């Protein structure tokens, strides 16, 4: 049975009454719709309150996706993540097609990004839930003075910047007062995510990974305890499903987010090592080795924690799932499944990254030892380049072994073909002539034709019928041809335009020749 | 030899790695540390295998760069010299291997980048001419297509020899064996002297190696079962005039005398 509820942070929602969320004309609940992106759930506007978010708890048997209205990119990103994480039955191509149909885009310059960052930091520092217009202008002027100190008309540029951010759903008006008073604005979830990725250090460390996994274990243990006491669907939803979907899932997502940050950090390390060698060559060896060692140690520690804690988390999740299955709580079961998949993913991440880093580590280590240490003056590249450029005029060729492959004899079984073979007959087609003392068959045939003609036959069909009366069936056709030959020689035929086909017997019909003179020629 | 797991040659031959490693070495494969099991086997068995292969007229070479290969000193086992495209592509890949920028991707480069690097060093016209040596008038598009085809073919052969690993249609991983292409310019002395020593050891021949009958179509596949004509004249005998300071090869070596000044500050790299 489908349910409808209001909740924040979900990705399945639609505007009430089919109105587009970004519609420009007419009154509506855009502010309220946008507000929930910032974390304010169910914010009411000037119009009568109505749900801005609809959640349909899909039953396992029916998990089809309703294509939604146009929505900001953040919602779609969350939707795609949600789909790929939870609903294996959903086809990501459908989600991407829906996303493509909306053609989302972000166009942010340095000024916009720093403005957003300044708003985010100001809100955190002063514990502001929203900014009024004066505060927005003030922050923008500070940013503008920092970035473009000589720019003119800061207020006008602030107006344009705020308009740009609102158009791209990065800044939302949250007061809903309309024309009644100046508005209040807050950063959307998308803006917060962008700023956090820019300014906040969320790299996975031993400390924060330990804290996160410990919190996860505690949360799951508490959920397991509550699940044993839940006896109604409402209790299951409140005690198990909701905590799993919100708090536990957020904790796991936090680990994943930090993993992605660590991936970026490793990429930066790789770039840094290459740049160090480019700039300092031999002098950079020790720093490169130090970077390699520190990153390897970090990865090893993280992987160790993940391996140890992931098994414990999976065990508790399995216990919760067993209880949910026994109680028939499908919603809780699917929530457990989702968290389990996330835990498996973060566990697999550790092994994969350690393996990849190990390959990179070995390669760089070999490079430092074999190339850099043995060529401290870095002359080898230049000399090799010169050798290559002159190779055409002064060629040489390296020798390599090229032994032919050994002959490996094997037992060969004769090919057994059960199909009938197509072959020529071995016997001679032409039989040698043999003496035959019997009557000449042609003379006999001619005699029979003459007798028929003399008997008054007026047509070829009649003659043929008489001659072939005693002939075997398989010779009827040949006999008819020979009779026609003899008749043509011995009698005259008329030249009718249309010669009828007449039956000689049941199996043979011939073209009728009407005979004019049934007598021998000459 | 006390620290190895092999006491006698019989132990080496009885090892399950031996047939694969032996066949690979005889086909010109360069075995480096990425071939973890093979490299470990060869490291352990090296003292025993050196004598073993010497009886076949080959030297089992192990360079400090971390790779093994079999160097034929006679033609008893069969050998070939790399073709011009293989040499050019090999040197271009070596340049990429030495480039610190390649480190960022762990030695993985794109084919297009390798071809672009080769064209940048040699010049596009020169490269096109080298890869289309028998054509006097050639359509530009056809010539470029030929360059790409020969480049791909050279890559495939270099991969069979263990110089690179082809990861997919577009990327390849550079391997330590490529440093063999840089050997003539790694020594302390001039490249001409290094070449002279390498020619004397049978590591390379001057010229494009076109005299090598196998060079046109080296067949490393098992289907190549036809016996190759064996030149019974040992390489070292052919090199005697050169070592004595006479012969045509000496004149060839003179051409290498004017580039590559003496390196200082690092050790001689000859093994």
Contacts between the chains, C-beta under 8 A, distances in Angstrom:
chain1	res1	chain2	res2	distance
A	270	B	103	7.2
A	270	B	104	4.7
A	270	B	105	7.6
A	270	B	106	7.9
A	271	B	104	5.7
A	273	B	103	6.0
A	273	B	104	7.4
A	274	B	100	5.0
A	274	B	101	5.5
A	274	B	103	4.9
A	274	B	104	4.3
A	277	B	100	3.7
A	277	B	103	6.7
A	278	B	100	5.0
A	278	B	101	7.1
A	281	B	100	7.9
A	359	B	106	6.0
A	360	B	106	4.5
A	362	B	33	7.4
A	363	B	103	7.3
A	363	B	106	4.8
A	363	B	107	5.1
A	364	B	103	5.7
A	364	B	106	7.6
A	366	B	33	7.1
A	366	B	66	6.4
A	366	B	176	6.6
A	367	B	103	5.9
A	367	B	107	8.0
A	370	B	64	7.5
A	370	B	65	4.9
A	370	B	66	6.7
A	370	B	176	6.8
A	370	B	179	7.0
A	371	B	97	7.9
A	371	B	98	5.8
A	371	B	179	7.9
A	374	B	186	7.8
A	374	B	266	5.8
A	374	B	267	7.1
A	374	B	269	6.7
A	375	B	186	7.7
A	375	B	266	6.2
A	376	B	265	5.8
A	376	B	266	5.8
A	377	B	263	7.0
A	377	B	264	7.4
A	377	B	265	5.2
A	377	B	266	7.2
A	379	B	263	5.6
A	380	B	98	6.2
A	380	B	182	6.2
A	380	B	185	6.5
A	380	B	186	6.2
A	381	B	95	6.5
A	381	B	98	5.0
A	381	B	99	7.1
A	383	B	185	3.9
A	383	B	191	7.1
A	383	B	259	7.9
A	383	B	260	4.9
A	383	B	263	7.7
A	384	B	91	6.5
A	384	B	94	6.1
A	384	B	95	5.7
A	384	B	98	6.9
A	384	B	181	7.6
A	384	B	182	5.0
A	384	B	185	5.4
A	385	B	95	6.2
A	385	B	121	5.8
A	386	B	185	7.8
A	386	B	259	5.4
A	386	B	260	6.5
A	387	B	91	6.6
A	387	B	182	8.0
A	387	B	184	6.5
A	387	B	185	5.4
A	387	B	191	6.7
A	387	B	259	7.6
A	387	B	260	7.3
A	388	B	88	7.0
A	388	B	91	4.3
A	388	B	92	6.4
A	388	B	95	6.8
A	388	B	118	7.9
A	388	B	121	5.2
A	388	B	122	6.7
A	389	B	121	5.6
A	389	B	122	6.1
A	390	B	259	6.5
A	391	B	84	7.9
A	391	B	87	6.4
A	391	B	88	6.1
A	391	B	91	6.7
A	391	B	122	7.9
A	392	B	122	7.5
A	392	B	126	6.3
A	392	B	130	5.6
A	393	B	255	7.5
A	394	B	252	8.0
A	394	B	255	4.9
A	394	B	256	5.8
A	395	B	84	6.5
A	395	B	87	7.0
A	395	B	206	7.4
A	395	B	207	5.9
A	395	B	208	4.5
A	395	B	209	7.8
A	396	B	87	7.4
A	396	B	184	7.3
A	396	B	195	6.4
A	396	B	204	5.0
A	396	B	205	6.7
A	396	B	206	5.2
A	396	B	207	7.1
A	397	B	81	3.8
A	397	B	82	5.0
A	397	B	83	7.3
A	397	B	84	7.7
A	397	B	87	5.9
A	397	B	204	5.9
A	397	B	205	5.5
A	397	B	207	6.9
A	397	B	208	6.2
A	397	B	209	3.1
A	397	B	212	7.6
A	397	B	215	7.7
A	398	B	81	6.7
A	398	B	82	4.9
A	398	B	87	7.0
A	398	B	90	7.7
A	398	B	180	6.4
A	398	B	181	7.1
A	398	B	203	6.7
A	398	B	204	4.9
A	399	B	71	6.7
A	399	B	72	6.6
A	399	B	79	5.6
A	399	B	80	7.4
A	399	B	81	5.4
A	399	B	82	8.0
A	399	B	202	6.0
A	399	B	203	6.1
A	399	B	204	5.9
A	399	B	205	6.8
A	400	B	28	3.6
A	400	B	69	7.2
A	400	B	79	6.6
A	400	B	80	6.3
A	400	B	81	7.6
A	400	B	82	6.7
A	400	B	161	6.0
A	401	B	25	6.6
A	401	B	26	5.5
A	401	B	27	6.8
A	401	B	28	4.7
A	401	B	58	6.4
A	401	B	69	7.6
A	401	B	70	4.3
A	401	B	71	7.3
A	401	B	72	5.2
A	401	B	77	6.1
A	401	B	78	6.9
A	401	B	79	5.5
A	402	B	27	6.7
A	402	B	28	5.5
A	402	B	78	5.0
A	402	B	79	5.3
A	402	B	80	4.2
A	402	B	214	5.8
A	402	B	218	5.8
A	402	B	220	7.2
A	403	B	26	3.8
A	403	B	27	6.4
A	403	B	77	4.9
A	403	B	78	4.3
A	404	B	78	5.8
A	404	B	224	5.6
A	404	B	225	6.7
A	404	B	226	7.4
A	404	B	227	6.6
A	404	B	228	6.0
A	405	B	23	7.8
A	405	B	27	7.7
A	405	B	221	7.3
A	405	B	222	4.5
A	405	B	223	7.8
A	405	B	224	5.8
A	405	B	225	6.3
A	406	B	23	7.9
A	407	B	225	5.8
